[in-house]
């Protein structure tokens, strides 16, 4: 009772002797690792303290009933008495660790014994006193006074009732136990053992998730053992298979549904996946039957492994067999494993034989399952399929059946079960289409299952399963179904023996040995002979091919179906289909077994039908050339700034201009409406597959195939090669500066974790991922793998290297194909069209960025083509030759010596072999150079000059050309080269003004003007100007360039053809622009279009004319000139109607409708441009000195903006200190200017119209279009000041007339005429009052009414702050009648202006009254008051008339009639 300083000694005892304390208590960090005892801390002077200690004990592996926790209580004395101990014993308490063989955990309230504990105390609980002998004394009458809590962290003790019961009952079956046995608080006899075990199996799923996860492997092992091991308990057959299987299903469901447990990227529970991969083994069935001797317990016998001889399924006794089984394996097992039979005390017969196999039992249970169990089995089919596959593999391994025939490895009944399972799962997939994600998972699981079966079972049997699957899931070609079939086949085709499974080899004796040959593959030599096939059929997907090459045939069938199907989501399916083929070819290319060329030839032969499929898909392929044009791609790698703009003539329009507008491949709108176009990545992968086959196939076979093809098919191949060239163009190296280090590191970490997770994958999935990882990191694998968005500089360099090598390789393969086609075409009648196609591909390849290696070979092929078929090319392929000239010339300016020399040789050969058509070639080369210097920003003039000198040297040294063709041809070549040099000179001058857009345009305009007699070249330069304007976003000027080009084409077409639907030369274009007449071909030196080489370009056709006009209409629409769009299409529609091109007519009228809708909706919201008069003064400006221009600037450009731009530009040219901007708009006196400086005068100008013009210019557009006259005003006084009093203020109105009307093909036009009008002060007042009155009228009649605008104008007219404005004007000019009679009319005119002004003010006040809200009434009253005050002040002046103006002109008595004109004459004479 006096104990106040209490401590407790805690010990873990294995017996009752003090020496039995075990050193298993974890010590503190500053002491030994393990201790035999620990003490709690003391709470001073507390009789009932709370202890907060946590004691951690390492439990022995094997616990017995003697193990217990012993607690000894002490009082600690603070004042030690002499000879007395510090510690005073208070009492004891204990807690047995095991109770009924179960670990004791939880909270306990223990009594404390005050006396020494009796013997065997640890065998009993402290709460139970009746069994203690002798009895002992307890604190507080045996009440619980000591509270403790025990927690266990154990992988040995389940701590769950359901698991405890299950394991205990399983142990009773496996060990020698005495019945009845105790399970928890329940005694179970032998007769109830079966029932209780079934109950415990059923209840397993009710156990807590944490212990279930901890003991998952053991639970599953026990359940699988129970499912296959036959048993007799108490004389009765015990059947646990179904219960065990259903329990496994329920556990799998619980684990998958738990949100706390991790899943892999496929949604598979990681615990189950790791169990199958690492833990699962075939159940070790019990075979020892000889019992040990022992006595029976009261009320029962002890049984050793209660097993029964059975030659039948443990789950289906109806499937009976006999003891004398015919199966040799069974006989062997029976003879070797049956033990001696014993008659034990209870008369129970015990002996063993093992017949049923786990894979057979599992398959049977999957077949016979029903209801929710069946549904769950198929929901998590992957787990049961993996179990099946692993058990089958272990069965084959254990019985050493690897060398036996696959057909006899497994029983017929098992094969029937497998067939049933596959059929049911396939039906389940088809039924689950409404839940695509669920169906996809089951589909993938089934695919991997069959993938594994191909390595274990007879392949013919597995192929039948695959065939049945495809038949059942091929009911229709929905994108979802095609996607599932593709995923299924993709997995199967990733099999390591895929090639052997497809019988890819030509003869049986050349086939690589299969490690697991099947009967079907051994007897397949009759299927592998290609000699009986026609070569053409080898490139088609025939039924014979599908029979012979089963998996590949299926894959190609699905690919063809995916490419031929339309619908939502089909693009993803197509990408998946192409990706599957692409991945297969990648794996073949990197497979060390397929390194030899002869192997690759055979593999390529297997894939030949893919070529036919790709050719059929030609209209659906992504057009990389059109995409480049849409993106404003420059073939010459211009600066980013110059590439930002949209190309003036995109690829589709260019091809339409070329006369191909009826071809589906060249009409973007038509193509997209008729075909489901593949995306760029899918097309690229398909092209890689095509080129791989073409590279590795037997070249003699390819040549024979090409030779037998009709010309239409050959042209399709050439179209395909054309796309291939653009597809594999080298794009250059990305800038590593744009790579974010932080994002890069993050993406790497994520990628590393993902790869680690995938590489840990199990079964075939893991194998596939490891295989993918190995080849994707190899140097060659990167050709087939997509790169990460983020890469280091080294990776970017490597990527650029690989990309460049791929581009070279692809183009060389394409070149080989073209060589084959050229050889084949030599024997054909249609060689002209084929050569055109070949040339088109070659020209396209030259327009792309290429390596010097490829260019060397390409130029060699070109020279051979020119030398062999020169006449044909120059006669039939005029357009292609023009393109060829431009591409070759571009390479003549290359910085690479090798490329330049090759291009020079090719260009010279082009001239040499065109002796019959030299005028045409001359024109084409000249046009090409003009186009090149106008468009190519990276064009090197010095290199091109050097190349021209080289060509001249070739011609001088070529004596053969002078002997054969005469000196005249040599002179023509020399003349051509001189012309090219002069164009280069103009180019150099253009380079000087590259930064001055107006001067550059003037120079280009001058060059284009100089080609007035050469329509082809003028057209080229007009297009160059259009491109420049487009890049500067001057869309209206770009459109005008194309309108001028179209007028030029129309002018020459009218000379060639007399069709009523064509425009009658440039006159027909006047409604678009009055400037177009300058394109009329009326000069004496104008060339005739019949002359050879003139107007022979692709644009001088009806289709070319339509293409130019359509592009112009698009640009007008972009620039907001919708009215002009209508005028353009007025010229286009008759041509389309004559051609019966209703598709284009539909789109044309659609565009017209949009244009008219835009006019209605955006009329006054459009802003067309701002105009400034710019004058240049000073010798530094050279030709520009004393020249005046009107500049057209973007809308809402302020005077300071253009002033700053011009001052900044010319400041850079001459030096900022030498450039000065004149601030006013007064006439410039040059004598007062500094001759060493450059002066710029900038004035804002407005369009000026005479009164008669305003009748025709009604709309906002008409007042901003076709402008030639502009006006600006300059205020001044007679004393020289700009501003003065009202009666002193004069104004000078200056009207400028430009050489051409705006908008024009330039943004600045020279002023050719200047008129000046000086207004007297009263005239200035009249003009100001007219302007104010007009503003009021506009605000009053605006619809819908704008109250804010009205109030703003009204405030400026009658507001108190501005009353002095109009009133002061009236007082100055109307207060008195002028003394000078010449001012009478002006006085009267001003009086009438005021009269109208005050009337409009009154209307405005009334209108505002109707528009205002309640809170503005006071404001309205103030306006009304101000208006009345102004009216009263003005009334006497307005009503005062000049009597002389109202005197009658005729005397009243005069009866003589005369005209007004005569009267006016008489009056003037009289005056």
C-alpha angles and dihedrals in degrees: 000000000000093000108118108147099062128181131172128219111212121201135171107221130197091187140003099264114098089237089062092077106124123221093232102114113107112242130216123270093258095052142046119314095241131027135192094218142011133197129217124233119263126243104209117243096351118135094193106031128180114232117209097186120130112204119198117205129188105222118220115250091243119041125195135188089264094065112099144147113251121203119194118190122212137180112221115212116219093198108049115213119219111274093001126115121247090227121068115193112234105172151296141260132176143189122206110226094215127047116179087348090301128117112253113230135158135056121329135184106206129192119232121234114218095199135057111287116255123236117284091018090138091063089068137052119257090235092060112073103164093079096051114103120223099023117241137207118264132201114256094359098303094306120153106260103153117072121197136163123213122199124183129207103190141148090192103052115058100206088200123104096216094049092043091054093046094050092045093052092046088051090053089058094049101041139049104268135165118235134261095050126194119237112181104308094338132091115215123198125204092256093058095039095096093048093047092047091053089049092050091049090051092047095050091093089056093063119106115277097235098058090038090057091046093053097031096117093050093045092051092046091052093046093049090048092051090049094061105027114091115219143185116203119187090346094307127110109248117211114193101153099098093042092048093048093048090049091052089050091050092048091049089051093050093049093049093047095051113104091202095063121080125243130197124239090276093056093253119145107249094216093057092043093052091045092056093043102042110015113030116102130162109279111268100232118213113251105162107104106164108103125215116244116257143137124271118244123238113286098010150029130253116245129205114213101331097226134153132208105249132168093185140072113289090219100042114038090178089073089077128185132177132249089243092064116185092218107105091212091057092048090052093049093046093049094046104036109038109108130207116288117240130198103213129192095278094043094247114157113219126186138130144225126164117216111138115081124214097236090052093048092046092050091047092051091049089052098046097041116115142187120002092352091059092046092051092046091058093040089060095027091141091071096050092042090052090049091050093049095047093046090049092049092049091046091054091046096047095049091043092233094144092107096045125093112283091226092064098042094090132035122258091241091056091050089051090052091050090050090051092048093050092047093049093046090048090052089048090053092051091048094049096059089114086065100045097176093055092045092049092054093051090045092054092047091052091048093053090046092056089041089060093042089060087067095046113030136048106293093218089058091049091047089055089053090050091048091051090049092051092048092049096046094041096075090120140354100250110155090241093055094045089050092052093048090049093050089048093051094041090060094046092048091055088072113128091234094045094125093050090046088057095048091234094167123096097225133020093239092058094051116115111248114262114222088220106032115189128208090249092054093045092053095045101093090103089062097054104068115113097179094092094054125093111240092237092055090056088071094052131076098244127175089246090056092050091052094048098042101033106177096036090047091053092048093050090048091054091046091053091047092050093049092047097048128090129200144094114316094012093124091067090049091050090049090051092049094050091042090056092056091042092053092049093053089046091055092047091050092053097038109113088213090063100048097108114092092231089057091051090050090057092046091049089050089055090056098045094109087064087071091060091049092050092049090052089051093053097113090053098053118113111259105229093182092057090045091053091051092048090051092052090246115182115214088210100055098247124186119288091249093056093045094054094083126084116258111259092226115025125208097261092054091044091053090046088051089052089062099260099109092119092056111101091216093062103042109083097193094044093047095051092049096050102036137040098237117219117233123250098261093048092049091047092052091048090051091050089054091049094050092045090056093046091050098047102034121100103279094210088055090050091050092050090049093050091047091056096046121104117243092254091060091046089054089051089054089051090050088052092050089050090057090044091057093055091041095059099039113142107251098193131241121309118237111259090207089075092060113104111220093204095051089043092055092046093050090048092053092049091046092049092051091047093049091047091052091048094046089053087057119123135237122352093344093059091044091052093049092048090049091049091048092050095052098037090059094048119096093248096041091066089070088068100037129081116240126236118259089239124053141158122249091260091051091048090052090049091048091051090050093049091045091051093048091048091051091050093046093048094048093048090053088050090050091052089051091052091050088054091050092048090052091048093046093056088076095044130088093222096062092127095066092041093051089051090053092048091049090049091055092046092050090049091052090051090052091057126074106270139176121253089244092061095040091055091056093040094054090047090054090047093052091049090049093049093046094048103037103019097130093049094047096049094046101042107023102051095145094046091050090053090053091045091054091053094048094047091047089051090055089048086069092051119129090223112092093208094052092044094052092048091049092048092052091048094048092049091049088050090057094041096054094043094071090128093050102028094132090058094046090047090054092046094049091048092048091047092054091046090051092044096053091044096052111023112086094184094049111134112216095191094054091048092051089052090050092050089052089051091052090049089052090051091054093047093051095042100094091170093068092050092048095046102035103023133237091291092073091049090052090050090053089049091049091050092052091050090053090050090052091052090052088051089053090056088049092055089053090050090053089058090060096039091120095047105073095187094049091044090053091047090053093047088047090052091050091048089048090053088058092057089121093046106063096184093056094042089052090051093052092046087055090049089053090048091054092050091049092049092053089052088048092243091139096165093055091045089052091050090053089055092045089054089048090050091048089052090051091046091051092057095039089056088058092051104037133030104208121150092217094059122087113263095241123284093326090079089061096060091098087062097044135347089217094069094083088081087075092064113121099228104122119109096240094052110130122238115243088227090067112105114266096011121117089356096129124113092256095061092080134087091256090049091052091050091048093052093047093047091051090048090051091052091052092046088052091050089050092051097247094130094159090061090052087064092051092050094051090049085071095042100048097064090053092049091047091051089051091046088230096160095165092061091041088057093052091043093055089045089056091047090052090052090048093053091045089053091051090054096044101037104030103126093019092071119099114203105183147295123250131214133182109226121191124190121208127178140062091258090073092062109192091012094061112127090359120136124205137180109228122205110213131181116280118283092020108157124218093247090055097057090037091054092046096051094040090050094048097047089040087062090048100047103013125273093257091059097052122080131175116218105227101205134055098230119126111281119240103209093196090067093054127097106251091213093059135075115228127199123192115195123186131175110239133190129209110269125211132180116234093255089054092056090066090066097036100070106140129064090248093052090053090055102040133077092016121175104151125063133176138205129179130224119195117211144154129224089250091061099256117127093224133035144143119314094260090049099045114111126177132207115210111200118196116198124198118201128211092243135021123258128274094049137151087276132052094223126049127188119249111240101176136031126191125184129200121187116210121206119227093264091048089051088052091049091051092048093049091048089053093050092047091050091051090052092049092050093049092048096050098039114129120240092026116249108208094188094053092046093050092047093053092042092050089053090053108040103009117127092244094055101036088105090060103069091020093054091049090053093047092050098046106021104036092089135021107254117252092221110078089208088070094053094093093046089049091051092045091053090047090054090047090055090047091055091041094056090046091053090048089055091051091048093051091051092046091050090052089061093047103046126099126230094268092058098058094103089050089051091050090051091050090049091049092049091047093052091047091051091047093052092049093049097043099086092047094046093048095047109099130190105245094209091062092057099048113119113260094211127052112245095234094052112108096176114117119217137158124263089243092058091047092052089050092052092048092051092049090048092052 
